[in-house]
């Protein structure tokens, strides 16, 4: 049974997607071509009939050249928690520590992976880097075809304009990720 959609989160994502498409003059077809997310799925997200997984939301943000956190800025936190929990991603939670700052070109998240979850992320815009610090557990970090382990208290920097991935190696891993976007 699918968990109910968090209405505040669904509304925030829906409204931001509509705003970006309007600003860029994009049809659903053109947005689908840019993001790799189907026209039908984008329409369902805009109508709040479906809530995207974290991976889908990253594809949308990357394809539309905007920040991930911009989709979350108008959402209220999930009741009893300050973690933005995504429907369909029970083994991954994302907490926005610092939303996107256009002047500085960065946003900061705390991400927790559980149950040896693997999260593959498609390439972000050209020039995007991720600065990662593991606060708990052991993080598998996929760079290209290679996996490396980043342990508790360790850091890594990756070029996020390539496909990459994250894996919980110990049952529960929490890490901070600072995403830097090129400032134009």
C-alpha positions in Angstrom: 0.0 0.0 0.0 1.4 3.4 -1.0 1.8 6.0 1.7 -0.3 9.1 1.4 1.3 12.1 -0.3 2.4 14.9 2.0 0.1 17.6 0.7 2.4 20.5 1.6 5.4 18.9 0.0 3.3 17.9 -3.1 2.0 21.5 -3.4 5.4 23.0 -3.1 6.9 20.7 -5.8 3.8 21.2 -8.0 3.9 25.0 -7.8 7.6 25.3 -8.4 7.5 23.0 -11.4 4.7 25.1 -12.9 6.6 28.4 -12.2 9.8 27.1 -13.8 8.0 25.9 -16.9 6.2 29.3 -17.2 9.5 31.2 -16.7 11.2 29.2 -19.3 8.3 29.0 -21.7 8.4 25.2 -21.6 5.6 22.8 -22.6 5.3 19.5 -20.8 6.8 17.9 -23.9 9.9 20.1 -23.8 10.2 19.8 -20.0 10.1 16.0 -20.4 12.8 16.1 -23.1 15.1 18.2 -20.8 14.6 16.1 -17.7 14.2 12.6 -18.9 10.9 12.4 -16.9 7.8 11.5 -18.9 5.3 14.1 -19.8 2.6 12.0 -18.0 4.6 11.9 -14.8 5.3 15.7 -14.9 1.6 16.3 -15.4 0.7 14.1 -12.5 3.3 15.9 -10.3 1.9 19.3 -11.4 -1.7 18.1 -10.6 -0.5 16.7 -7.2 -1.7 13.2 -8.3 1.8 11.8 -7.8 4.7 12.7 -5.6 8.2 12.2 -7.1 10.9 10.1 -5.5 14.1 11.9 -4.6 15.8 10.5 -7.7 13.0 11.8 -10.0 13.0 15.2 -8.3 16.8 15.4 -8.8 16.3 14.6 -12.5 13.7 17.4 -12.8 15.9 19.9 -11.0 19.0 19.0 -13.1 17.1 19.0 -16.4 15.6 22.4 -15.7 18.9 23.8 -14.4 17.5 24.8 -11.0 18.3 23.8 -7.4 16.8 20.8 -5.7 15.9 22.8 -2.5 13.9 25.3 -4.6 11.2 22.7 -4.9 11.0 22.3 -1.1 11.0 26.0 0.1 7.3 26.4 0.4 6.6 23.0 2.0 6.0 22.6 5.7 8.0 20.0 7.6 6.5 16.6 8.1 4.5 16.4 11.3 6.7 15.6 14.3 9.9 15.8 12.3 12.1 18.4 10.6 13.0 15.9 7.9 11.5 16.1 4.5 10.5 12.4 3.9 9.6 11.5 0.4 6.9 9.1 -0.5 8.4 6.0 -2.1 11.8 6.6 -0.5 11.4 5.0 3.0 15.1 4.3 3.2 16.2 7.8 2.4 15.4 11.1 4.1 16.6 14.6 3.2 16.8 17.6 5.6 17.5 21.0 4.0 20.0 22.7 6.2 20.5 25.8 4.0 18.2 26.3 1.0 19.7 27.4 -2.3 21.5 30.7 -2.2 21.6 32.1 -5.8 24.3 34.7 -5.0 26.7 32.1 -3.5 25.6 29.2 -5.7 25.1 26.5 -3.0 22.6 24.6 -0.9 23.2 22.2 2.0 21.4 19.0 2.9 21.7 16.3 5.6 20.9 12.9 4.0 20.3 9.7 5.8 20.3 6.3 4.1 19.1 3.2 5.8 19.0 -0.6 5.2 21.9 -0.6 2.8 19.9 1.6 0.4 21.6 2.6 -2.9 20.6 5.9 -4.5 21.9 6.6 -8.0 21.8 10.2 -9.1 21.9 11.4 -12.7 24.4 14.1 -13.7 23.6 17.6 -12.5 24.4 20.8 -14.6 27.9 21.3 -15.9 30.3 22.4 -13.2 28.3 21.3 -10.2 30.3 19.8 -7.3 29.2 18.0 -4.1 31.3 18.3 -0.9 30.4 15.4 1.3 31.0 14.9 5.0 29.9 11.6 6.7 28.7 12.2 10.2 27.5 8.6 11.0 28.1 5.2 9.4 30.0 4.5 6.2 29.0 5.8 2.8 29.7 4.1 -0.4 30.2 6.8 -3.1 30.0 5.9 -6.7 32.1 8.0 -9.0 31.9 6.8 -12.6 32.0 3.0 -12.4 34.0 2.9 -9.2 32.7 2.7 -5.6 34.8 4.2 -2.8 34.0 4.1 0.9 33.9 7.3 3.0 33.8 6.6 6.7 32.5 8.5 9.6 34.3 11.8 10.0 35.7 11.6 6.5 35.1 13.9 3.4 35.0 13.6 -0.3 34.4 16.0 -3.2 32.9 14.8 -6.4 32.1 16.3 -9.8 28.3 15.9 -9.8 28.0 16.8 -13.4 28.6 13.0 -14.0 26.4 10.2 -13.0 27.1 9.3 -9.3 25.6 7.4 -6.5 25.4 6.8 -2.7 25.1 3.6 -0.7 24.6 2.9 3.0 27.3 0.4 3.8 26.4 -0.4 7.4 22.6 -0.2 7.9 22.3 3.6 8.6 24.5 6.3 7.2 24.1 10.1 7.6 26.1 12.6 5.6 26.1 16.4 4.9 26.3 17.4 1.3 27.1 20.9 0.1 26.1 21.3 -3.5 28.0 24.1 -5.4 26.5 25.4 -8.6 28.5 27.5 -11.0 27.6 31.2 -10.4 26.9 33.1 -13.6 
